[in-house]
Amino acid sequence: MYNTGWEHHSQSITIELMKAFFLSYNQALTDRVNRMLDEHGVRGFTRWALTEGRGTYDGEPHYGTHAWPSMNTSILAIVEDEKIPALLDAVREIDSTTKQQGSRAFVWDITQMM
């Protein structure tokens, strides 16, 4: 358990096993991703509407160019540790029906925040 010492509206935030959940996905999947976040109780996040990328091994590049016109969107959410397995399962489910779109999720520990 970490106490940030950050005060907002007389309320201190305590971090208990929080994780950063980063997801990059084809922007065409935004409605599905929004629904997934809502279904898993993830309210707060930061979204980058236009991000570029390509898969490590396969999948179509997303560059926003004439040759490769599609683009990605990426989000970062800080969530409770226990939400991670269900979120990753939900991303796997989305990815299983959209393999060429190359959705990818990454998780890392949050040790401090303010």
Helices and strands as residue ranges (DSSP letters): E 2-8, E 11-15, E 18-26, G 27-29, H 30-39, E 46-51, E 72-80, G 81-83, H 84-97, G 99-101, E 104-109
